[in-house]
Amino acid sequence: MKEPKKNNFKMVDVHDVRDINQTIFLHLIRERQPISRADIAKYTGLRAGTVSAIVNRLIKNNFVYEGTEGPSSGGRPPKHLFINAESFYVLAVDIGVSDSVFAVSDFNGRIIQQKSLLTEGTPEQFLNKLADEIEKLIQTQYSRAKFGAIGVSVPGLIDRETGTVEISPNLEWKNVPLRQILMSRLNLPVFIENDANAAAFSELWYGPLNEASVRTLLFILVVEGLGTGLIINGELHVGSRLGLGGFGHMSIDPNGELCSCGRRGCWETFASERATVERFHRVTAKQGVPIVNLNDLITLANKDDEMALQSIKITAEYLGEGISNLVHGLYPETVVIGGNITAAWSLIEPIIKQRIHSRYIVSPQKIVIRPASVQRPSLFGAIPIALQNCFQTPLQLNKNPYKSRAKI
């Protein structure tokens, strides 16, 4: 095994398995397996005793197992460590404005299967239909599996104590007892997070290992609306009991268009997926161009359609303007942009980067601006949200609630 380079990333606190940095630790094992305790110590800069304590706890809880021995460098041969991918599964749900996706993931964070359905009907009707689909999938294909939890991402403000969606302007939901409905139907612990926060969290689990030392990360989620998530001091910043409202609804033009939140000129009305498509429609309406979505628009832009190019470039200008405002206030080390808009990355990247230049930003070139590490990051973020719960209560995992009713 090659000698690993020392990445000099350190964790804030590794004494408690419930700490969010445990996710980073497992991320390292998952990405570098097979890996030895000594290699982990070299990667992290942690003491050998600290590494062994964490590894022993992970082995005890069946999250990690020891496999074959590696070559000896003179002493006792090191034992290789692996993630126990089959220790349990989790369910991830990403509720979107037009469509929603649910997925089954193993402990490695690898999606085994996923399905989508339209987000339609009343909230209660939709959530019960979602539960029906999940129940059917588990009964027919995972009747013998053990599930630990369900992670859910949803746009809007969430009451963290009750799991209620207090308000979601884009979904047009208000006071929806999301956790209560899904827990009563699926008999599993349910953990809910705002979609942009979930997207930011996905970078802690699926992001590049060379950014493991990053303490401040700003995530811009460009979907039907526009949301932001923050990693501060290596942890997801969730805000108050009602979460972090994000910056998508900061007004950049008080005389601008009316936003779904009721204010005018919000950043979302200029730089979201919906704003980009509507901008194109306004320009082309009289020319009989059929209705398109953002993916269609990017396809047209790649064919050098001038109006499509302009619509996307204008969105990039507004994205850059909003990001510049946030960079001036937060000065993050990394800015990540997620959503379908990143399919036009070569077009939007130089525009966004140009916008953050100012005399106040001393070294703009040191701020990493990149696309998300995964597609549909709010779905992938729901996976570690569920897994994190299982780290906290590793000995209290729920066995398949449908086993007694499933056909075996």
C-alpha positions in Angstrom: 0.0 0.0 0.0 1.4 3.4 -1.0 2.4 5.8 1.7 -0.4 8.3 2.0 0.3 12.0 1.9 -0.5 13.9 5.0 -3.4 16.2 4.3 -3.1 18.1 7.6 -6.8 18.2 8.3 -7.9 18.1 11.9 -11.2 17.6 13.5 -12.7 19.8 16.1 -13.6 17.0 18.5 -13.4 13.3 17.9 -14.2 12.1 21.4 -17.9 11.8 20.9 -19.3 9.5 18.1 -22.3 11.9 17.9 -20.1 14.7 16.8 -20.6 15.7 13.2 -16.9 15.2 12.6 -17.5 11.5 13.0 -19.0 11.8 9.5 -15.7 13.1 8.2 -13.9 10.2 9.9 -16.1 7.6 8.3 -15.9 9.5 5.0 -12.1 9.0 5.1 -12.4 5.2 5.8 -15.1 4.9 3.1 -13.0 6.7 0.4 -9.6 5.1 1.3 -10.7 1.5 2.3 -8.8 -0.7 2.8 -7.0 1.5 5.2 -5.1 0.9 8.5 -5.2 2.7 11.8 -1.7 4.1 11.1 -2.7 5.5 7.7 -5.7 7.2 9.4 -3.4 8.8 11.9 -1.2 10.0 9.1 -4.1 11.5 7.1 -5.7 13.2 10.1 -2.8 14.1 12.3 -4.5 12.5 15.2 -2.7 10.5 17.9 -2.6 6.7 17.4 -4.5 6.2 20.7 -7.3 8.5 19.6 -7.6 6.8 16.3 -7.7 3.4 17.9 -10.4 4.5 20.4 -12.7 5.7 17.6 -12.0 2.6 15.4 -12.7 0.3 18.3 -16.0 2.0 19.0 -17.0 1.8 15.3 -16.1 -1.9 15.3 -18.1 -2.5 18.5 -21.1 -0.9 16.9 -20.7 -2.9 13.7 -20.0 0.1 11.5 -16.5 -0.9 10.6 -14.8 -4.3 10.4 -11.2 -5.5 10.2 -10.2 -7.5 7.2 -6.9 -8.7 5.8 -3.5 -7.8 7.2 -1.3 -5.4 5.3 2.4 -5.7 4.7 4.6 -5.2 7.8 7.1 -2.4 8.0 9.0 -4.2 10.7 6.5 -4.5 13.5 3.1 -6.2 13.7 1.3 -6.3 10.3 -1.5 -3.6 10.2 -5.0 -4.8 9.8 -7.1 -3.2 7.1 -10.3 -1.5 7.9 -13.5 -1.5 5.9 -16.9 0.1 6.2 -19.6 -2.5 6.9 -21.9 -1.4 4.1 -24.6 -4.0 5.1 -24.8 -3.1 8.8 -28.0 -1.3 8.0 -29.8 0.8 5.4 -31.3 4.2 5.5 -34.0 5.9 3.5 -33.4 9.4 2.0 -36.3 11.6 0.7 -35.9 14.8 -1.3 -39.2 16.7 -1.6 -39.1 19.0 -4.6 -41.6 21.5 -5.9 -42.4 19.5 -9.1 -41.1 16.1 -8.3 -39.7 14.2 -5.3 -37.2 11.4 -5.0 -36.7 8.7 -2.4 -33.8 6.3 -2.2 -32.4 3.4 -0.3 -28.8 3.8 0.8 -26.3 1.4 2.4 -24.0 2.5 5.2 -21.4 3.4 2.7 -23.7 6.2 1.6 -24.1 4.4 -1.8 -27.6 4.7 -3.3 -28.8 1.2 -4.1 -32.1 2.2 -5.6 -34.2 5.3 -6.1 -37.6 6.3 -7.3 -39.4 9.5 -8.1 -43.0 10.7 -8.0 -44.8 13.9 -8.7 -45.2 16.3 -5.8 -49.0 16.8 -6.2 -52.2 16.9 -4.2 -52.6 18.3 -0.7 -49.5 17.8 1.6 -51.3 15.0 3.5 -52.3 13.2 0.3 -48.8 13.5 -1.1 -47.0 12.3 2.0 -49.3 9.3 2.3 -48.7 8.4 -1.3 -45.0 8.8 -0.7 -45.3 6.4 2.4 -47.3 4.0 0.2 -44.5 3.9 -2.4 -41.7 3.5 0.2 -43.7 0.7 2.0 -44.2 -1.1 -1.2 -40.5 -1.0 -2.1 -39.4 -2.3 1.3 -42.0 -5.0 1.4 -41.2 -6.3 -2.1 -37.4 -5.8 -2.3 -36.0 -5.3 1.2 -38.1 -7.4 3.5 -35.1 -8.9 5.4 -33.1 -5.6 5.6 -32.6 -3.5 8.7 -33.3 0.2 8.4 -31.9 2.8 10.8 -33.7 6.0 10.0 -35.2 8.2 7.3 -33.6 11.5 6.3 -35.8 14.1 4.6 -34.9 17.3 2.8 -37.6 19.9 2.1 -37.6 23.5 1.0 -38.9 25.9 3.7 -38.7 26.6 7.4 -38.9 23.5 9.7 -39.8 23.3 13.4 -36.9 21.2 14.6 -38.7 20.0 17.8 -41.9 18.8 16.1 -40.6 18.1 12.6 -43.4 20.3 11.1 -42.9 22.3 7.9 -43.9 25.7 9.2 -43.9 27.4 5.8 -42.7 26.5 2.3 -43.8 29.3 -0.1 -42.6 27.3 -3.2 -44.4 24.2 -2.1 -47.4 26.2 -0.8 -47.3 24.2 2.4 -48.0 25.6 5.8 -48.0 23.8 9.2 -47.6 20.4 7.7 -46.7 17.7 10.3 -44.2 15.9 8.0 -42.4 13.9 10.7 -45.6 12.8 12.4 -47.1 11.5 9.2 -44.1 9.6 8.0 -43.2 8.1 11.4 -46.8 6.9 11.9 -46.8 5.3 8.5 -43.3 3.9 8.3 -42.4 3.2 12.0 -38.9 4.6 11.7 -37.2 7.7 13.2 -37.5 10.6 10.8 -35.0 13.5 10.6 -35.9 16.6 8.5 -33.7 19.3 7.1 -34.1 22.3 4.9 -33.1 21.3 1.3 -30.2 23.8 1.1 -28.8 22.7 4.5 -29.0 19.1 3.4 -27.2 20.0 0.2 -24.4 21.6 2.2 -24.3 18.6 4.5 -23.8 16.4 1.4 -20.4 18.0 0.9 -19.2 16.7 4.3 -19.9 13.1 3.2 -19.3 13.2 -0.6 -17.0 16.2 -1.0 -13.4 16.0 -2.0 -11.1 14.7 0.7 -8.6 17.5 0.0 -11.2 19.9 1.3 -11.6 18.1 4.6 -9.7 20.9 6.3 -12.2 23.5 5.1 -13.9 25.2 8.1 -16.3 27.5 6.3 -18.3 26.4 3.2 -21.2 28.3 1.6 -23.6 26.2 -0.5 -25.9 27.8 -3.1 -28.8 25.5 -4.1 -30.4 26.7 -7.4 -33.6 24.8 -7.9 -37.2 26.0 -8.4 -36.3 28.5 -5.7 -32.8 29.5 -4.4 -31.5 28.4 -1.0 -28.2 28.6 0.9 -26.6 26.3 3.4 -23.6 27.0 5.6 -20.8 24.9 7.1 -19.1 26.9 9.8 -16.1 25.5 11.8 -16.7 22.2 10.1 -20.3 21.9 11.3 -23.6 22.4 9.6 -25.0 25.7 10.8 -28.7 25.0 11.4 -29.7 28.3 13.0 -32.6 28.4 15.5 -35.4 26.0 16.2 -37.0 27.1 12.9 -33.7 26.6 11.1 -31.7 28.9 8.9 -33.9 30.9 6.6 -31.0 31.3 4.1 -30.3 34.2 1.8 -32.4 33.3 -1.1 -35.0 35.8 0.1 -32.7 38.7 0.6 -33.9 41.6 -1.6 -31.4 42.9 -4.1 -34.0 45.1 -5.8 -36.9 46.5 -3.7 -38.7 47.5 -6.9 -38.3 44.0 -8.5 -40.7 41.2 -9.1 -43.0 39.9 -6.4 -41.5 36.8 -4.8 -43.3 33.7 -3.4 -42.4 34.9 0.1 -44.4 38.1 -0.4 -41.5 40.5 -0.8 -40.1 42.1 -3.9 -36.8 41.6 -5.7 -35.5 38.7 -3.7 -32.4 37.0 -5.0 -34.5 34.0 -5.9 -36.5 36.0 -8.4 -33.4 36.8 -10.4 -31.2 33.7 -10.1 -33.3 30.6 -9.5 -34.1 27.9 -12.1 -37.6 29.4 -12.4 -36.3 32.9 -13.0 -33.9 31.7 -15.7 -36.6 29.9 -17.7 -39.1 32.8 -17.3 -36.5 35.2 -18.5 -36.1 33.1 -21.7 -39.8 32.9 -22.1 -40.2 36.7 -21.9 -37.7 37.2 -24.7 -39.0 34.5 -27.0 -42.8 34.5 -26.3 -43.7 36.3 -29.5 -41.6 34.1 -31.7 -43.5 30.9 -31.0 -40.7 29.1 -29.1 -42.2 26.1 -27.2 -42.0 26.1 -23.4 -38.7 24.7 -22.1 -37.2 23.7 -18.8 -33.7 24.6 -17.6 -32.2 21.4 -19.1 -33.7 22.3 -22.5 -32.4 25.8 -22.1 -28.9 24.6 -21.5 -29.1 22.3 -24.5 -30.1 25.3 -26.6 -27.2 27.3 -25.2 -24.8 24.5 -26.1 -26.1 24.8 -29.6 -25.2 28.5 -29.5 -28.8 29.7 -29.3 -28.2 33.4 -28.5 -31.3 34.0 -26.4 -30.6 30.9 -24.3 -27.0 31.9 -23.8 -28.1 35.4 -22.7 -30.7 34.0 -20.3 -28.1 31.8 -18.6 -25.4 34.5 -18.6 -27.8 37.0 -16.9 -28.6 34.3 -14.3 -24.8 33.9 -13.7 -24.5 37.7 -13.3 -27.2 37.6 -10.6 -25.7 34.5 -8.9 -22.3 36.2 -8.9 -23.8 39.4 -7.4 -25.5 37.6 -4.6 -22.5 35.4 -3.9 -20.3 38.4 -3.8 -22.5 40.0 -1.1 -22.3 36.8 1.0 -18.6 36.4 0.4 -18.0 39.9 1.7 -19.9 39.1 4.9 -18.9 35.5 5.5 -15.6 35.1 3.6 -15.9 31.3 3.1 -13.0 29.2 2.0 -15.3 27.3 -0.5 -18.4 28.2 -2.4 -20.4 25.3 -3.9 -23.2 25.7 -6.4 -25.7 22.9 -6.9 -28.7 22.3 -9.2 -29.2 21.8 -12.9 -27.6 25.1 -13.6 -24.2 23.5 -13.1 -24.6 21.7 -16.4 -23.6 25.1 -17.9 -20.6 25.4 -15.6 -18.1 26.4 -18.3 -20.5 29.3 -19.1 -21.3 30.5 -15.7 -18.1 30.0 -13.8 -16.0 32.9 -15.2 -18.9 35.3 -14.8 -19.5 34.3 -11.1 -15.8 34.5 -10.3 -15.5 37.9 -11.9 -18.3 39.3 -9.7 -16.6 38.6 -6.4 -13.5 40.7 -7.2 -13.3 43.8 -5.1 -10.7 45.7 -3.0 -12.2 44.2 0.1 -11.7 40.6 -1.0 -7.9 40.5 -0.6 -7.3 37.1 -2.3 -10.4 36.2 -4.4 -8.4 33.5 -6.2 -8.0 31.6 -2.9 -11.8 31.2 -2.5 -12.7 27.9 -4.2 -15.8 28.2 -6.3 -17.0 24.9 -7.7 -20.0 22.8 -8.6 -21.6 20.3 -6.2 -19.9 17.0 -5.7 -23.1 15.1 -6.5 -26.2 15.5 -8.6 -29.4 16.4 -6.6 -27.3 17.2 -3.5 -30.4 17.7 -1.3 -31.2 14.0 -1.8 -27.6 12.9 -1.1 -27.5 15.2 1.9 -30.6 13.4 3.4 -28.4 10.2 3.5 -25.9 11.4 6.1 -28.7 13.2 7.9 -30.2 9.8 8.5 -26.9 8.1 9.1 -25.9 10.7 11.7 -28.9 9.6 13.8 -27.6 6.0 13.7 -24.2 7.1 14.9 -25.9 8.6 17.9 -28.0 5.6 18.8 -26.0 2.7 17.2 -27.5 0.0 19.5 -31.1 1.0 19.0 -31.6 0.4 15.3 -35.0 -0.5 14.2 -35.4 -3.8 12.4 -37.6 -3.8 9.3 -41.1 -2.8 10.5 -42.7 -4.6 7.5 -41.0 -8.0 8.0 -44.0 -9.6 9.7 -46.3 -8.4 7.0 -44.1 -9.0 4.0 -44.2 -12.0 1.8 -41.0 -13.9 2.4 
